[in-house]
Amino acid sequence: MSAPHRLAVPLALALSLAIAGVHAEPVRLPQGASAGPCVEGICEYRLRNGLRVLLFPDASRPTVTLNLVYAVGSAQENYGETGMAHLLEHMLFKGTPTHRDIPAQMKKRGIDYNATTTLDHTDYYASFPADEATLDWVLALEADRMVHSDIAKADLDSEMTVVRNEMEAGENSPLRALYERVRSTAYLWHHYGQSTIGARSDVEAVPIERLRGYYRTWYRPDNATVVIAGRIDPQRTLAAVARSFGGVAKPAQPLPAFYTREPAQDGEREVTVRRVGDLRLLMAAYHTPAITHADAAPLAVLDDVLGHIPGGRLHKALVAGGLAESVGVGADALRDPGLFSAQVALAKDGDSAKAQQVLLAQLEGIGAQPVTAAEVDAAKQRIRNAYEQAYTNVSGVAMGLSDPIAAGDWRLYFQFRDALENVDADAVNRVATTYLRASNRTLGRFEPSEKPDRVEVPQAPDAASALRGYVGKAAVDAGEQFDPSPANIQARTQTVTIDTGVGRGLKLALLPKKNRGGTVTFSANFRFGDEASLRGREAAASLAGSMLMRGGAGLSREQIDARFEALKTTARVGGGLQSASIGLHTRREQLADAVALAAQLLREPAFPATEFEQLRRQAIVGLESQRREPDALAGQALAKHFDPWPAGHPLRARSLDESLAQIKSIKLDELRAFHREFYGSAEGEIAVVGDFDPDTLKRQLQALFATWKPGHAFAPIATRYTAVAPEQRRLETPDKANGVLIARANVSLKETDADYPALVAANYILGGGMKSRLGDRIRRKDGLSYGVGSDLDADSSRDGRDDAGSWSVQAIAAPQNLDKVERAMREELVRLAADGVAADELRDAVSGLLTQREQARASDATVAVLLSRNLFFDRTMQFSADLDAKFKALTVESVNAAIKRSLKPQDFSVYLAGDFAAGDKPAAAK
């Protein structure tokens, strides 16, 4: 289960919400239930026991998402209980007297599930293909574990070590470590200053009785909201909620009240973190009001004005100015006063003193250089675009309402969105000069001042007062009810080949359908180059592709960003060794202009020298920062050992130092030459899914792409299975609390092989998620790892000959536990090879795989990828249908025979990386 310990920028979270149509007719209330407000398609109900229910019907996608939100997070933990909210989140997957193996039951039903803990709330969510029986089962589960979870000491003992490993994984991040220290320094009393993951000692030693007490205190119907969005019948769904939750009694004891209030900060504060690493970070944080305060909206706009890339003030002053490699800004929007923070990353040898001077001048000098009306309008347009694009994602509603619910009322989302429209430059400048002041700053420095200079954060009204008279906006039209079966996708798709005189020509797959908000997904790949022509051009190919959106078609990088924002389009134009690509998520009205702009950027890049130097610096710092990271070092060692290519080959694996040398020595003219000599769009594949006119689009695509021929014709580089002798490596990474294990063995395997479906099922059983053999053994039984899994990679080619497959395992663990993880992994591999799989395992695996595949096809982006691959490999959706049928036809005997042929445990190479020296040291005396 995921547990974010730094709340995502709340505005960005709010932007993940969607707006839907209102309920078609009034819902008959179950006995004792009451109806609350409806806003833009979302309607509230309450059961007699206090449970709040939010229903958001949307028939356009064949999925349902359920999010159960408890208004309790790490801010409600007491002394000695830090991390308890997150630990309890893990424990609720351990079972109840009537729901024993929750992950197995979820996996069996093909449910995509998880949970998350934040400062103010804990969420349990599930997403699945629309099915009344599955929804009823999930509702029954959530009602059961609300009050009947085991919370057993034996489960705590094993899960504590998993949570501790999750804590260790976070400790590897310099940014995470710095942010935790800044936040804990900024808050003296309020628990917003403590990390959600908690103190190691508390997690290791929390008594089971206190955990049970915390569970009984906060897990109750009158502290919970269940959000259900998707293809649902509101009448039936509300009745189902009442059947499952109606019998859960509301405790007689009232919920604990919140009363701790952080006093005004009385001077600058500083904290310094010293750890092994290869980059510098700066961070400044300022106290700001809660989400219900009127200043929250202008602070959100200020966040965008300062932090937007590439047009924001901090990017221009620090990144474009050559002082830093990246910047970021975040404005909390929480129940209680939060933080407005800005962070800067620069090279290890960068001038941090100068960067700090410029950072603070930009943040605290707005009074001397006020924000302009044009900056505010551009920021509001970007925010508005993000809201409008998010309207099409009803699953985002179910998840995104969590923060507003925890802040007091789900309608705060809509009120906050509307308040942003009324923000002007005066308001932004006022909040900047009010809150971004030295005496209210935590940078890590403490210096006494001559006199107090404090910022009194005003008290925010309660949600009811802030929402008085609020009604919301009109709803957005929904799309069609689309059947994502392979047969229907194929029947609805128009396939066209444009003879361009180059290779196989330009192939189109066009799937027009009505989507919520008129959205369209556009995916294009254009092919060029062969093995001989690409030798020595690898770095130029990579960097040239990365430069395409940094200037071109007569526009600067900032102007390109602004133009796509004006077109309400999320865009990606890039390239690599043998292809260039365009990815667009837009709307019907903007599709033609967005495609035309992307085509111009692809064909007419400017390759500005300043942007090239920025890109080079960022790449260098990114590579340097990996020198002592366990996952990077293990991955490099594996890549070198399994590399089959000779020196000079375009696909040859390169060491970190070789990559750095290439980037440092390459010239801008080499990028221009690569684009000039290789790029073209006359051969490739374009897949478009969504709301568009196919005839109009076909004419535009032919005009834009059919005549531009690449300088070097495309020829795929063949990849073949290579036997690799096993090796064992142990890599030391000082001062890294979390270690990694990576293991791999090569397998001769193609997607078209008869054994492929059987091996996919075998891998799903071995390491496909938390409920798997590796997950059961290493995470759930032994408690060694927060994350462990396996992957099976199969090759594919047009001629059906490429067979460079592999089987791999990955895990994280404390360095002192990696040997145990390796031993358990090897034992499970041997057991699978020797004994094969059981009938119940295979049945559940096939069910889960088929449901996952069905769920994936509900995404337009996934369908576009499938259609594009079909064009490249000369397939149709019948290939997907046939694969589904092959999964259904699997038997224990066929799977075990395939395992015998392909899984050789003795062939696995294993790479362990971590701070083994620290792990070997004796513990300090108590």
N, C-alpha and C positions, 0 to 999 in steps of 0.2 A: 504494500500500500504506500502511496506517495504521501509525503508529509512536508510541504514547503515550509521553510523556517524564516523566509523573508517574504512577506505578502507581496504578490505581484502588484505592479502599479495599479491601484484600484480603478483608475479611468480605463486602462486597457482591459481590465476584467469586465467593467461595465459594457465595453464595446463588444463583448462576445455575446450580447443578448440579442434576441430576435423579437419581432412584433408579429402577431398573428391575427387572424380574423376572429370576430366575436362568436360566442356560442350561437348555434343556429336557433335554439329554442331554450326556454327556461328549464332548469334542471329540478326535478322533484327531489326534495330534501329527505334524507333518511331521518328516522325518528330521533329527535333531540339535536339535530344538526341545524346550523344557521348559515345563511348566505351573507357574504361580505361584499366588498367592492369589486367591480370588474374594470380593468384598464386595458384597452387595446388588445382584447382577445384573451386575456388572462383573468380568470375568475377565482375568487377566494371563498372557501367554506370553512366552517369550524364544527368539529364534533363536540359532543357534550363534555368530553374529558379534556377539552382545550386544544386538541390537535388541529393545527391549521393545514388546510389542503388547498393547493393551487393547481388548477387544471388549465392546460394550454393545448387544445386539440388542433392538429394539423394533418390532413389526410394526404398531403403531397409526397411524403416520404414514408416508406413502409417500415418505420422503426418507432420504438418507444424508449424514452429515457426517463428514469425515475431517480430523483435526488432527494434523499432524506437529510434534512439539515437540523442539527442540534445546535442551539445557541449556547455553546460552550466550547472554549478553546484553551490555549495555554495561558491566557490572561486570567482565567479562573482558578489557576493552581495556587496552592498555598506553600508555605515553607516546607522543604523536604519533598515536595510533590512535583517539581519541575519535570516536564516530559510526560506527565501522567495522562494528559488528554490524548497525546499521540500514542502512547503505549496502550491505552484502553482501545483506541481505534484498531490496533493490531489484534488485540485480544477478542474483539467481537467477531473475528473470522474463525475462532477456535471451536465454535459450536454451542448448541443448546441441547437440552435433553431430547428435543424432537428434530433438530437439524444438526446432525453430527459432523459431517464433512462438508462445510459450506463451499470451499473452493471447488471440490469435486462436483458438487451439485450445480454450481454456476457453470463450470466448464462443460458438463454434460449437456446443459441446455443451450450452450453457445452464447452465454451472456458475457458481454464486455463489462467488467466491473472493477471498481477500485474504491478507495476512500482517501480522504485528505483531512489534515488537521491544520488549522491556522490560529491566529491570535484569538479570534472571536467566535469561531464555529468549527464544527466537525461534520463532514459530509460523507454519506455512503450512497454511492450511485451505481446504477446498472443501466446498460443500453442493450437492446435486443430487437430482433425483427418482431413487428407487431403481432402479438399472439395473446389472446385473453388468458389462456392457461398459464403461460409464462408470467404474465403480469400478476395474476392471482397468487402464484407461487412466491414471487418476489415480495409482494405485500405481506403475505403470511410470514415469510422469513423475517422481514423488518419488524413487524409487530412482535414476533416471538423474541428476537434478540434485543428488543428495546428493554425488556424486563427479565428475560430468562436466560441470558448468556451465562455460561458456566463460570467464567472468571476463576479458573482453577490454578492452584499453586504450581502444579506440574507444567501447565501451559505457560505460565508466567516465566518460569525458569528457562524454558527453551526460547520463548519469544523475546525475552530481555536481551539475549545475546544477538538476536537478529537486529533489534532496534539499535543496540550498541554498534553493530557493524554499519548500519545506516548512518549513525553519528560519525563514525570514522571516515566513511566515504565523503561526507560533507567537509570534514576537517582538511581534506586535500585541496580545497578551493581557497586560494588567497582572498578572493573577493568575499566569499561567504564568511571567512574568519574575520576580515576587517569589518564587515557590516555588523556582525554580531557584537563586536567590541564597541563600535560607534553607538549602536542602539542601547547597549547596556550602560554606556557612559552618559548618553543623553537623558535617560530616565533614572531618577533617584528612587521612586517609590512605585509608580504604576508598573504593572506586569507586562506592558508592551515592551519593556526593556529586556525581558528574558526570552531566550531562544525557544521556539516551539519544540525542538528536539530535546531540550532539557539539559540538566547537569548530569555528567556521567555517573557520579556517585548516587544521585537520586534514582536514575534509571536502574542501576545495578542493585540497589538496596531497598526499593520501595516495598513496604509490607503489603501482602495480599489483602489484608483487611482494609487498608487505606484505599487501595484501588477499588475494592468492592463498594466502599462508602462513597467514593467519587462517582462511581457508576450509578448507584441508587439515588444520589443527589441530583444528578443532571440528566440522566436518560429517562425521560418521562414524557407523556404526550403533550402536556402543556408547555414544554420547552422545545417542541419539535415542529417542523413544517415539512410536509411531503409535497414535492413538486413533480407533476407528471405531465410530460409533453410528448406530442407525436400523434400517431394514428390511433386515437382513442375515441370511444363513445363516452362523453362526459357523464351521461346518466348512469351507464353501467359502471364506469370507473369510480364515481363517487360512492355508489352502492358497495362496490368491492372494497374500497378503503374502509367504509364503515363496518363491513363484515369482519375485516382483519383487525382493525384497530379499536373498534367500538368497545370491545371487552377489556381493553387495557385501562385500568383504573387510574384516575388522577390522584396522586398522593395528597394526604391531608396537610402535610408540611409545605408551606409556601417556598417558592424558589428563593435562594439567597439573593440579597440586593447588592448592587455595586455602589461603592461610595468613595473609593480612593481616587483622589484628584492630584495630578502632578503640579507642584508649585512652579511659578515662573522661574526660568533659569536666570541665574544671577552672575553671569560672566562666561567668557569663552572656556571651552573644555577641549582636551586633546587626549588621544590615546594612540599608542604606537604598537604595532604588532611586528615582531621580528621572527621570521621563519625562512627556511630554505625556499628559494624561488628565483625566478628569472625575469620578473617584471615589477614595475613600481605602480602603486595605486594610491590615489588620493580620494578622500570622501569628505563632504561637508553636509551636515544635517541640521535642520531648523524645525522647532516646534510649530505646529499649525493646528487650526481647529478641526473639529469632528465633521463628518459628512453632512450633518443636518444644518451646519452653520452656513450663512450666506456667502462667506469667503471661500468655501470649498470649490465652487465653480470657477471663479477667476484664478485660483491656484492651479486648477487643472489646465487651464489655458496657458498659464505661465510655464507649467511643465513642458508643454509642447513647444512654446516659443523658444525656450532654452535648450531643450533636449532633442528636437527633431534633427534627423540626419537625412540630407546634408545641409539643410537650410537653417538649422538652429544656431543660436548665438554661441553656444559652447563648442559645437563642431567647427564653426568658422574660426573662432578665436584660438582653439587649442589644436585641433586635428589639421585643419587647413593651414593653420599658422605654423605647423611643424613641431609643436611642443609636446604633442601626445599622439597616441595611436587610436584611442577610442574614448568616447564619453557616454554618459547615460544620466538620465534624470528620472526621479520617481516621486509622486505625490500621494501619500497615504490618504485614503478616504474611509475612515473607520468609525466605529461607534463613539469612541473617545478621541481626544486630540492625538494626532499622529505626527509624522515627520515628513518634511519636504527635503529630499536628499539629491545630491549630485555626486557622481564618481568619475574619475579620470584614470586611464591606464596609459603608462608610458614605458619606454624601454628601460632596461636595467641601468644603462648609462645616461638616461635622460636627465634633464635639468628639472628636478622636482620642485626646487625652490621657485623657479620662474613659473612653472606650471601652476603651483599653488597661488602665486601672486595674481596670475591672470584669471584663474578660476574664481577666487574671492572677489576680484574686481568686477567680473561679469555678474556674479550673484548679488553682491552687496552694493554695486555701483549703478543700479538701475535708476536711482534718483537723478544721477548726473547724465545718464543716457537712457531716457524713458523708452519703454516699449511703444512702437508706433501702431496706428490703426491698421496699417497694411499687414504687419506681423500678426496682429490679433485675428484679422479676417482670414489669413492663410491658415492659422492654427485651427480656427473654428471650422474651416472647410475640410481640413484633414480629419478632424474629429467627427464631423457630420458624415463624411464619406464612410468612415469606419462603422458608424452606427447603421447607415443604410445598407452596407454590404452585409452586416451581421444579421439584418432582419430575416435573411433566408435560412438561418440555422436555428431551428427550434430546439435542438438538443442543447445549444448554447444558452438558451433561456433557462432550462432546467438547472444547468450548472451555474450560470452567471448570477442568478438571483440570490446566491448564498450570502454574499457580502451585505446587500441591502437588508435581507432578512435579519442577519445578525445585528445590523445597525439599528433595527427597530421596526422596519416595515418594508416589504418588498417594493412598494410603490415609490420608494425613494429613488430607485433607478430611473423611473420616468421623469420624476421631478428634477433630478440632477441633470438629465439630458436636456430638458427644456430650459433650465436655468443657464446652461452654457450659451444658449442662443442670445441671452440678454447681456452677456459680458461684453464690456467695451474696454478700450485702452486705459481709461481712467481707473477702472476697477482693477485691472491687472497691475498697473503701476502702484496703486494704493496697497494691495496685498504684498507686493514685492518689497516695498519700503517699510511695511509694518512688520513683516516676519523675517525677511532675509537680512538680519542685522547681526553684528559681531557678538553682542551680548546674548543672543539667542542661538548661537552656533556651537555645534560640537564637531571639531575637527580632530580632536585628540590633544589639544593644547590647553593647558590651564595657566592663566596669568591673572593675578589679582588686579582689580581695577581701583581707581581713585574713588569712584562713587558708584552706587548701584545703577545699572542701566538694564532694566528688565522689561520683557514683553509679557503683558498680561493677556493670555489667550481668553477671549470672551466665551461666556457660557452659551452653548448652542441650545435652541429650543428642542422640545421632544418632537418625535416624528409626527404625532397627531397635530400639533400646532403648525409645523412646517407644511403639512399637507392640507390644511384647512382650505376648502374651496377648489382643490386641484381635481381636474377631470381627465387629463391626458389627451392624446391626439388620436386621429383616425387610424384604423388598422390598414395593413398592407394586404393586397390581394394574394391569395394562395395559388399555387400551380396545380398541375394535373396529378392524378393518382397514377404514378408510373410503376409498371411491373419490371423489376430489374433482373428477370430471368435471362439466361443466355439466349434463348430462342427469341424473346421479345426484343432484346437489344439488337440482335442480328436483323430481325425483321424491320425494325425502325431505322436502321443505319443505312445510309446511302454511301456506297464505295465507288470511288472514281479514280482512274489513273490518267494523268495528263502526260502525254508523250512529249518530253522536252528535248529529246535527242541526247540525253545524258543518262547512262546507266539504265536503271529500271524506271526512270521518270519520277514524277511527283505524285504520290498516292494520298488520297483524301478519304477520311471516314467521317461522315457528317450525321450526327444524331440530334435532330431537332425535337425539342419537347418543351412543354410549358413548365417553367420553374417559378417558385415563389420569388417575387421581385424581378422577374425577367433575367435571371443570371445566366451567364455563359462561361464555360471553361474551354480554353483554347490551348492546344499543345502541339508544337511543331518541332521536328528534328530534321536538320538538313545535313547530308552526308558528304564527306570529302576525304581524300588522302589515302595512301597505302603505306605499308611497312617501309618500303625503300625511301619514299619521299619524306617521311616523317622523322627519319633518324636525325638526332641532334636538334629537333625543333620542339621538344616536349615542353620546356619552360615557356617558350614563346606562345605555344598553343594555349596553355593554361592561363597565362597572364593576359593574352589578347582577349580571351573570352570574358575575363573579369573586368575588362576596361569598357565593354560595350555600352554600359549604362552610366558611365562616368563622363560622358560628353559625346555628342554626335548630332547629325542632322541639323547643324546650326544652333544647337542648344547646349547649355552647360549642364552639369550634373544636377544642380539645384533646379534648373528650368525643366529638365526631364522629369524630375520628381514632381514638380508642381503641375506639369501638363498631365501626367497620369492621374494625379489626385483630382484635377479638374474633370477628367474623364471617368472618375469613380472606378478606377481600374487598379488592381494589384498586378504588377508586371514583373517579369523576369526575362531578360535577354542576355544570353551568355553563350559560352562555347568551350570546347575541350579539344582533345587530341584529334578526333575524327568526326566531330559534329558541332554544329551550332544549334541553339534551341531558343524557342520563344514560349513562354508560359504566361497566360493571361487569365484573370478572373474578373469579368466585367459584366455589363448589362447589355441587353439587346440594343438600346439606343446608342450606346457608346462603342459597340463592337467594331464597326467599320473604321472609326477614327483611331481606336486603340491598336488594331492590327496594322493600319497604315503607319502609325508612329513607330511601332516595334520593327516593322520592316525597314524603315529608314535608319533606325539605330543599328540594325544588323548590317546594313549595306554601307552606311556613311559614318563610321566612328571617327571621332576627332583625335583620339589618343592624346589628350592634353598632358603636358609634361608634369604639371603640378599634381594631377590626380595619379599619374604613374608613380611619382615619388611617394605619395601617400600609400598607395597599394603596396609598393615595395617595402616600405617601413612596416606596415601592418603584417605582411607576410613574414618578414624577418623576426619581428617580435613574437608572432605566433609560434614560429618554429623554435625560437630560443626558449620560450616558456615551457616547451615540452621536454627539455633536456633531462629533467629529473622526475617526470611524471610516470608513475608505474605503468599505466595503461599504454602510454606512448612508447616507453622503452620495450615493453613486452611485445607490442605490436610490430615495432621495427625489427626486433630479433626474429620474430616469426616470418615477417615478409622477406627478410634476407635469406633465411634458411629454405623457404619454399619457392624462391624466385627461380624459374626455369630459363630465364632469358639471358643471352650472352651480352657482353659489354656493348654499349651503343644501341641496343634494341630499344624502340620507343616504349615498350612496356616494362623495361627492366626496373626493378625496385631500387630506389636511391636512398642512401642514408640521410640522416638529418644534415650532416655536414655537406654532403654532396648537393642536397637541395638548397642549402643556404648559399653555397658557392655559386650555383646557377643563378639564383635570384639576385645576388649582389653584383654579378658581372654582366647580366643581360642589359642590353640597350633598348631604348624605346623604338628605334628604327627596326629592330628585330620583330617587334610586335606588329608594326605597320606592314612589314614585309610578309609576315605569316598571313595576315588578313588578306593582303593583296594577292598572294600566290595560291591560297587554299580555299578561301571562303566562296560560297555560292549556294544557291537555293533550288537549283533545278532537279536535284535528286534528294528525296527524303519522304517523310510521312507527316501529315497534318491530321489531327483528330480534334473535332469540335463537338461539344455536348452542351445542350441547353436551349435557350430561347433565341432562335435566329432564323433567318430566311435562307435556306440552302442554296437556292438558285443565285441570289444576289451575292452570297459569300463565295460561291464557286468562281464567279466571274472576277471578283476582287482578288482571290488567291492566285488565279492564273495570271492576272495582270501584274501582280506584285512579285511573284516568285518564279514563274516558269522560265523566264529568259536569262536569269543570272546563273551562268555556268561556273562551276568550281575549276580552279586551275589544275588541280590534280584529281583524277577520277577516284571514286571511293572503291576500295576493295577491303572487305573485312579481314582482320588479322586473325588467323586460325589459332585456336587454343586447344591444347591436347593434354590428356592426363599424363602426369609424370610421377613415377614412384619416388618418394623421398624417404630416406632413412630417418628413423626417429631420433630425436635428441632431447636432452633435459637441460634447461638453463635456469639459473637463479640470479636475478639482477637486483643489486642493492640500490635503493632510493631513499637516502637519508631524510629524516623528518617528515615522512609521509605516514600518517596513522592508518591509512587504508591500503591494502595490497590487492593485486589482481592475479588471477590465473587465466591463461589462455592456452588451449590445447587444440591440435588440428591433425587430421590425417587426410591425405588425398584419396579420392574415390573416382573411378571411371564412371561418370553418370551424366546422362542427358535427360532433358525434360520429356523426351519422347521414348525413353527406355521403358520396357515392360515393368521393371522393378521400381520405377520412380514413384508411383502412388503408394506402394507398400513402404518404401523407405521414408516418404514424407510422414506417413502415419506412425512409423517406428520412432522417428525423431520427435514427433509431437508427444508421444508417450514418454520418451527419454527426458526431454528438456523443454517442452513447449509450454512454458508458463509456470506459475507457482505450484499448480497441481500437476506434477509430473514426477517421474522417479527421482530426478536430480533435486527438484524442489522439495519433495517429501523427505528425502534423505538428508540433504545438506542444509536446507533452511528449516524445515518444520521439525524434523527429528533431532538432528545434531545441533541446530541453532548456530551454525557457523557463518552464514552468509545472508545478507539482505537480498542479493541478486545473483541467481545462477540460472543458466539455461544452455541450450544447445541449438545449433543451426545446421541445416543441410542445404548446401548449395549445389544446384544442378546446372550444367552448361546448356547452351542452345545455340544453334546456327542455322543458316539457310540451307546448307547442304547436308545437315544432319550428322556431321562428323565430329564437331567439337564436343569433348567429353571431360573437360577439366573441372570435375566436381570435388567437393570436400565436405568433411564432417568436422564440426568444431564445437568446443565447449568454452564458456566464459563464466567467471565467477569473481566476486569481490569478497574480501575477508580481511580481518586483522592479519598482519604479516606472520605473527606467531601461530596462526591457525591455518595458514595456506597448505602446510604439509598434510594436515588432516583433511582439508578439502580435496587435495589431489588424491589421497588414498581412497576417500569415499567415491570420488568420480571414477577412478579406475575400477573399483569394485562394482559399481553400477554398470559400467561398460562391459565388463566380463560377464556379469549376470545377464545382461540383455543378449550378448552374443551366444551365451551357452544355453539359456532357458527360453529366450524369445519372449513374446508377449502373451497375455491371457485374453480370453474372449471378452471379459467385461472391459478391460482396458481398450481393446480394439473398438468395441462398440461405442464407448464414450469418445474415443479419439475421432472416429469417423463422424459422429454427430457434431462434435465441436468444430472440426475442420469444415464441414459443409455449411454450418451456420455462420462461421467466420467469412467464408467465401460469399455467401448470400448477403451478409451485412456489408461487406466491402463494395459489392456492386450497387449498393444504395448511394454511393458517393460518386458524383459526376467526375471528380478528379481521377478516381480509380478506374472508372469506365473509360475515360480518355486514354489512360495509360494502357489498358487492355486493348483498346482499338488500335492504338499506335503500334504496340507490339505485334498485333495480328497483321498489320500492314507490312511490317518489316520482315516477319517470318512467313508471309504468305499463308496466314491462317484465317479462320473465321471464329465466331463465338462458339461454333460447334466443338472446337478444341476444349473450351472451358466446360461445355456440357458433357463431353466425353470423359474429361477428367473427373467430374462429379460422379459420373456413372461408375468409373473405375474405383473410386473411393468406396462407393456403396457395395461393390462386388468383392471387396477384400475379404479374405478369410484368414484365420489364425495361421493356417498352414502356409499360405502364400506369403504372408508378411514374415514369418519366421524363416522361410527359405530365402527370401531376399536379404534378411539380416545376416544369415550365414554366409551369403556370397559377398557382402560388401563391408560389414563391420569387422574390423580387425583391431581389437584393443591394443595389441602390442605395437601397432604402427603409429600411435599417437605421439607427437612431439608435445612437450609441456613446458611452458614458460611461466615462472613465478617472479613477481616483482614487488618489492616492498622494503620497509625499513627493518630488515631482519636483525641488524645489530642491536637496535633498541629493544626489539622483542626478546632478544636473548639475555638482556640485562636482568639481574635479580630485582624483584620488587623492593621498594624502599620500606624500611621497618616502620610499623605503625606506632 
